[in-house]
Amino acid sequence: MDMCSGPLFKKILVFALPIMAMNVLQLLFNAADMVIAGRFSGKEALAAVGAAGSLISLIVNLFMGLSVGTSVVVAQEYGAQQPGDVSRTVHTSLLISGISGLVVMAAGLFLCGPMLALMGTPEDILPLSVLYMTIYFLGVPASMVYNFGAAILRAVGDSRRPMYYLTFSGMVNVVLNLFFVIVLRMGVDGLAWATNISQYIAMALILLYLSKSDRAIRLFPKKLRIDREKLLRIVKIGLPAGLQNLLFSISNVLVQAAINSFGSALVAASSAASNIEGFVSTAMNAYYNAAITFTGQNMGAKKYERIDKVAQVSTVLIFISWIVVGGLTMLFARTLLGIYTADAHIIDLGVIRINVLMVAYFTCGIMNVFPGITRGMGFSVTPMLCTLLGACLLRIVWLWTFFAWNPTVVMLFACYPVTWTVAGIGQVAAFYHARKKVRLISEG
């Protein structure tokens, strides 16, 4: 795909659709975990997997942000037609991903028990959550390498192969879930082992393709070494992105702790609702990845005027997705939640969360996508600061004030749309600031 010329709307949509499909498939596979847990192992297993989710994100996301740096650097070098630089960045990135995966695995194994207890995880699900996370983190190295590999492919315009690999590995995951839980009578441990096996399959597939590619992204095991210059460029973009993810995850852990205080019923309801909401966020995530790649390649090609068009098209696509997918989610919320559990009380609580969040999900899209454009231009610190102030700190303030004064389920979940709106305004302002700097550079 030629990202540096021609109309953008169709190209961004065509590029984003496989990412969207990949994310939907990932959610379906995650949903299969939740459904199998809720239907065959009980609400405690469903709640245990859900309670572990925010903590897993907290530990993983700092290093996963480095893949954003990889995507931006490779896209800029590919757009500038610098194959030698692309190759050095690819080999540096893949080595970083393996090292990061091992570090995250060790941290997860060491911290999962104390952190879950610190979050106030209900006693009836705490042992199950610890068991799930302990096994899950054994698969993190594979997940890290796969995500860096997928970032490399997207950076050069290939958003389809990551989807194919995830589709196959996800199907294996579902089959293994059913086998471990229904046939072998395992619980959350079976779900975790199935996830790990599927992640290592996805990693193997993407590494196999990279080792056989005929482009600058080809992987040569003997060339795996850290290029200091490339590492610094990746870290410059990726570390602030990782810190943003980390800060966001910390705020989500605090929200999860507040959810835990209501008991395992709300934990299960929130987990199921969050899984459903993920189908709306898949579109936003796809546009975010598209924004990074299109902006990065046009920056490398020095076609700065097209960056404004990327922002305009992204905004239109966010709005359309919110209206269509968000509206359908609200309309069929009760039916969708019924797939996860037959408990009417849990379904009622899940509907509350979905309705509160979906009303303003457009602002979540803006908050997520505009940092991609800004990072694609090479500016990563400002988006991080916007998230820190507009989402993370404000979310904490909300929990300590409005929620503390009126500790209801609605007031708890209202912290999401309020902070999305404030952070979204900040991210748009950060984009305009970065665009002004780019124009000055081009004019100079």
C-alpha positions in Angstrom: 0.0 0.0 0.0 1.3 3.4 -1.0 0.6 5.5 2.1 2.3 8.7 0.8 0.0 9.5 -2.1 -3.6 9.3 -3.2 -6.9 9.6 -1.2 -6.6 8.6 2.5 -10.1 7.6 3.6 -10.2 4.3 1.7 -6.6 3.5 2.4 -6.8 4.1 6.1 -10.0 2.0 6.3 -8.5 -0.8 4.3 -5.4 -0.8 6.4 -7.4 -0.6 9.7 -10.0 -3.4 8.9 -7.6 -6.3 9.3 -6.3 -4.8 12.6 -10.0 -4.4 13.6 -10.7 -8.0 12.6 -7.6 -9.2 14.5 -8.7 -7.3 17.6 -12.2 -8.7 17.3 -10.9 -12.2 17.0 -8.7 -11.6 20.0 -11.7 -10.4 21.9 -13.8 -13.4 20.8 -11.0 -15.7 22.0 -10.9 -13.8 25.3 -14.6 -14.0 25.4 -14.4 -17.7 24.9 -12.2 -17.9 28.0 -14.7 -15.9 30.0 -17.8 -17.8 28.7 -16.1 -21.2 29.4 -15.1 -20.0 32.8 -18.5 -18.6 33.7 -20.5 -21.5 32.3 -18.4 -24.5 33.2 -16.4 -23.3 36.2 -18.8 -20.9 37.9 -19.0 -17.2 38.6 -15.9 -17.4 40.9 -13.7 -18.5 37.9 -15.2 -15.7 35.7 -14.5 -13.1 38.4 -11.0 -14.5 39.0 -10.0 -14.1 35.4 -11.5 -10.6 35.3 -9.8 -9.5 38.5 -6.5 -10.5 37.0 -6.9 -8.5 33.8 -6.1 -5.0 35.0 -3.1 -6.2 37.0 -1.7 -8.1 34.0 -2.1 -4.9 31.9 -0.3 -2.9 34.6 2.8 -5.2 34.6 2.9 -5.8 30.8 2.1 -2.4 29.3 5.3 -0.5 30.2 7.4 -2.7 28.0 4.7 -3.2 25.4 4.8 0.5 24.7 8.3 0.0 23.2 6.6 -1.7 20.3 5.0 1.7 19.5 8.5 3.1 19.2 9.4 0.2 16.8 6.3 1.0 14.7 7.1 4.7 14.4 10.8 4.3 13.7 10.3 1.5 11.1 7.5 3.4 9.4 9.6 6.6 9.1 12.6 4.7 7.8 10.5 2.7 5.3 8.8 5.9 4.1 12.2 7.5 3.6 13.3 4.4 1.7 16.2 3.5 4.0 16.3 -0.4 3.9 19.6 -0.7 5.9 18.2 1.4 8.7 14.9 -0.6 8.6 16.9 -3.9 9.0 18.9 -2.6 12.0 15.8 -1.4 13.7 14.0 -4.7 13.1 16.8 -6.8 14.6 17.2 -4.4 17.6 13.5 -4.5 18.2 13.1 -8.2 18.2 16.0 -8.7 20.6 14.5 -6.0 22.9 11.1 -7.8 22.7 12.6 -11.1 23.9 14.5 -9.5 26.8 11.5 -7.4 27.8 9.3 -10.5 27.8 11.6 -12.3 30.2 11.8 -9.3 32.5 8.0 -8.9 32.5 7.5 -12.7 33.1 9.8 -12.5 36.2 8.1 -9.4 37.5 4.6 -10.9 37.0 5.5 -14.2 38.8 7.0 -12.3 41.7 4.3 -9.6 42.1 1.0 -11.2 41.2 0.1 -12.5 44.6 1.0 -9.4 46.7 -0.5 -7.0 44.2 -3.8 -8.9 43.9 -4.1 -8.9 47.7 -3.2 -5.2 47.8 -6.0 -4.5 45.3 -8.5 -6.0 47.7 -9.4 -9.0 45.5 -12.3 -10.8 47.2 -11.1 -13.8 49.3 -13.4 -16.2 47.4 -11.5 -15.6 44.1 -8.0 -14.6 45.3 -6.4 -18.1 45.0 -7.9 -18.6 41.6 -6.6 -15.2 40.3 -3.1 -15.9 41.6 -3.1 -19.3 39.9 -4.3 -17.9 36.6 -1.7 -15.1 36.6 1.1 -17.4 37.7 0.6 -19.6 34.6 -0.4 -16.7 32.3 3.0 -14.9 32.8 4.9 -17.9 31.5 3.5 -17.0 28.1 4.3 -13.3 28.2 7.7 -13.6 26.3 5.9 -15.1 23.3 3.2 -12.4 23.5 5.9 -9.7 23.6 7.8 -11.0 20.6 4.5 -11.4 18.6 3.4 -7.9 19.3 6.8 -6.4 18.3 6.7 -8.5 15.1 3.2 -7.4 14.3 4.2 -3.7 14.9 7.0 -4.2 12.3 4.6 -5.7 9.7 2.1 -2.9 10.2 4.8 -0.3 9.9 5.6 -1.4 6.4 1.9 -1.5 5.4 1.1 -5.2 6.1 -1.8 -5.4 8.5 -3.2 -8.7 7.2 -0.6 -11.3 8.2 -0.8 -10.5 12.0 -4.5 -11.1 11.7 -4.0 -14.5 9.9 -1.6 -15.7 12.6 -3.8 -14.6 15.4 -6.8 -16.3 13.8 -5.0 -19.6 13.7 -3.5 -19.4 17.2 -6.8 -18.2 18.6 -8.7 -21.1 17.2 -6.2 -23.4 18.9 -6.8 -21.5 22.1 -10.5 -22.0 22.0 -10.1 -25.8 21.2 -7.7 -26.2 24.1 -9.9 -24.2 26.4 -12.8 -26.6 25.8 -10.4 -29.6 26.1 -8.8 -28.5 29.3 -11.9 -27.3 31.1 -14.6 -29.6 29.9 -12.7 -32.8 29.2 -9.9 -32.6 31.7 -12.0 -30.8 34.3 -9.4 -28.1 34.8 -10.4 -24.5 35.9 -8.6 -21.2 35.4 -5.3 -23.1 35.1 -6.6 -24.8 32.0 -7.6 -21.4 30.5 -4.1 -20.0 31.2 -2.3 -22.9 29.7 -4.4 -22.7 26.6 -3.6 -19.0 26.2 0.1 -19.7 26.6 0.2 -22.4 24.0 -1.6 -20.2 21.5 0.7 -17.3 22.2 3.8 -19.4 21.4 2.2 -20.6 18.2 1.5 -16.9 17.1 5.1 -16.0 17.9 6.5 -18.9 15.9 4.3 -18.0 12.9 5.4 -14.3 12.8 9.1 -15.1 13.3 8.8 -17.7 10.5 7.4 -15.1 8.1 10.0 -12.5 9.0 12.8 -15.0 8.5 11.6 -15.8 4.9 10.6 -12.2 3.9 12.2 -10.8 0.8 12.0 -7.2 2.1 14.1 -5.0 4.4 12.3 -6.5 7.4 13.8 -9.9 6.9 15.0 -11.5 10.1 18.6 -13.0 10.2 19.2 -14.6 13.6 22.9 -13.9 13.3 22.1 -10.1 13.0 20.2 -10.0 16.3 22.0 -7.3 18.2 21.1 -4.0 19.8 22.1 -1.0 17.6 22.5 1.8 20.1 21.3 4.5 17.8 18.1 2.6 16.9 17.5 1.7 20.5 17.6 5.3 21.5 15.2 6.2 18.8 12.8 3.4 19.8 13.1 4.3 23.5 12.5 8.0 22.8 9.1 7.2 21.2 8.3 4.0 23.0 9.2 4.7 26.6 6.7 7.6 27.0 4.1 5.5 25.2 4.9 2.7 27.7 4.8 5.1 30.6 1.4 6.3 29.4 0.1 2.7 29.3 1.6 2.1 32.7 -0.1 5.2 34.2 -3.4 4.3 32.6 -3.1 0.8 33.9 -2.4 2.1 37.4 -5.6 4.2 37.3 -7.5 1.1 36.1 -6.1 -1.0 38.9 -7.4 1.7 41.4 -10.8 1.5 39.7 -10.7 -2.3 39.8 -9.9 -2.0 43.5 -13.1 0.1 43.9 -15.0 -2.5 41.9 -13.6 -5.3 44.1 -15.0 -3.5 47.2 -18.6 -4.2 45.9 -17.9 -8.0 46.0 -17.5 -10.7 43.4 -20.9 -10.1 41.7 -19.8 -6.7 40.4 -16.4 -8.0 39.6 -17.9 -10.7 37.4 -20.4 -8.2 35.8 -17.7 -5.6 35.2 -15.4 -8.3 33.6 -18.1 -9.4 31.2 -19.2 -5.9 30.3 -15.6 -4.9 29.8 -15.1 -7.8 27.4 -18.1 -6.7 25.4 -17.0 -3.0 25.4 -13.7 -4.2 23.9 -15.5 -4.8 20.6 -16.1 -1.0 20.3 -12.5 -0.3 21.4 -11.2 -2.6 18.6 -12.1 0.0 16.0 -10.4 2.8 18.0 -7.2 0.7 18.4 -7.2 -0.1 14.7 -7.4 3.6 13.8 -4.6 4.3 16.4 -2.3 1.8 14.7 -3.3 3.1 11.2 -2.6 6.7 12.4 0.9 5.8 13.6 1.8 4.0 10.3 0.3 6.6 7.9 1.8 9.5 9.8 5.2 7.9 10.3 5.6 7.0 6.6 4.5 10.5 5.5 6.9 12.0 8.0 9.7 9.9 6.5 8.7 10.9 3.0 8.5 14.6 4.1 4.9 14.9 3.0 3.8 16.8 6.0 0.6 18.2 4.5 -1.0 14.8 4.5 -0.8 14.5 8.3 -3.7 16.9 8.7 -5.7 14.7 6.4 -4.9 11.6 8.5 -6.3 13.4 11.5 -9.5 14.4 9.7 -10.1 11.0 8.3 -9.4 9.3 11.7 -11.9 11.6 13.4 -14.6 10.8 10.9 -14.0 7.0 11.3 -14.0 7.3 15.1 -17.4 9.0 15.0 -19.0 6.5 12.6 -17.7 3.5 14.6 -19.0 5.0 17.8 -22.5 5.5 16.4 -22.8 2.1 14.8 -20.9 -0.3 17.1 -21.6 1.6 20.3 -25.3 1.9 19.5 -25.6 -1.8 18.8 -23.8 -2.6 22.0 -26.2 -0.6 24.1 -29.2 -2.0 22.2 -28.2 -5.6 22.8 -26.3 -5.3 26.1 -28.6 -7.6 28.1 -28.5 -10.3 25.4 -24.7 -10.1 25.1 -24.2 -10.3 28.8 -26.5 -13.3 28.9 -23.8 -15.2 26.9 -21.4 -14.9 29.8 -23.7 -15.7 32.7 -27.3 -16.7 33.5 -27.2 -14.7 36.8 -29.8 -11.9 36.4 -28.2 -9.7 39.1 -24.8 -9.9 37.3 -26.5 -9.0 34.0 -28.2 -6.0 35.6 -24.9 -4.7 36.9 -23.2 -5.2 33.6 -25.9 -3.3 31.7 -25.3 -0.3 34.0 -21.6 -0.2 33.1 -22.2 -0.6 29.4 -24.8 2.2 29.3 -22.6 4.6 31.3 -19.5 4.0 29.1 -21.1 3.8 25.7 -22.8 7.2 25.9 -19.5 9.0 25.6 -17.3 6.4 23.9 -16.5 8.8 21.1 -14.3 10.7 23.5 -12.4 7.5 24.3 -11.6 7.2 20.6 -10.3 10.7 20.3 -8.2 10.2 23.5 -6.7 7.0 22.0 -6.2 7.8 18.3 -4.7 11.4 18.4 -1.7 10.2 20.4 -0.9 7.9 17.5 -0.8 10.8 15.1 1.4 12.8 17.4 3.8 9.9 18.0 3.9 9.2 14.3 5.4 12.7 14.0 8.0 11.8 16.5 6.6 13.5 19.6 5.8 11.1 22.4 6.2 13.0 25.8 3.3 15.4 25.4 0.6 12.6 24.8 2.0 10.9 27.9 1.5 14.1 30.0 -2.0 14.6 28.7 -2.9 11.0 29.8 -1.2 11.5 33.1 -3.1 14.7 33.9 -6.4 14.2 32.0 -7.0 10.5 32.7 -4.9 9.0 35.4 -4.7 11.8 38.0 -8.3 13.0 37.4 -9.5 9.4 37.7 -7.8 9.2 41.1 -9.3 12.5 42.1 -12.7 11.3 41.1 -12.4 8.2 43.2 -11.3 10.2 46.2 -14.0 12.9 45.9 -17.2 12.3 43.9 -17.2 8.5 44.3 -16.2 8.8 48.0 -19.1 11.2 48.6 -21.6 9.0 46.7 -20.2 5.4 46.5 -22.7 4.0 43.9 -22.0 1.8 40.9 -23.0 4.6 38.5 -20.8 7.1 40.1 -17.9 4.7 40.0 -18.2 3.9 36.3 -18.8 7.6 35.5 -15.1 8.2 36.1 -14.4 6.7 32.6 -16.3 9.1 30.3 -15.4 12.1 32.4 -11.7 11.4 32.2 -11.9 10.4 28.5 -13.3 13.8 27.7 -10.7 15.8 29.5 -7.8 13.7 28.3 -9.2 13.7 24.7 -9.2 17.5 24.7 -5.6 17.5 25.8 -4.6 15.0 23.1 -6.1 17.2 20.4 -4.2 20.2 21.7 -1.0 18.1 21.8 -1.5 17.2 18.2 -1.9 20.8 17.1 1.2 21.7 19.1 3.2 18.9 17.4 1.9 19.9 13.9 3.0 23.5 14.5 6.5 22.3 15.3 6.6 20.1 12.2 5.5 23.0 10.0 8.3 25.2 11.4 10.8 22.4 10.7 9.6 22.0 7.1 9.6 25.8 6.5 13.1 26.1 8.0 
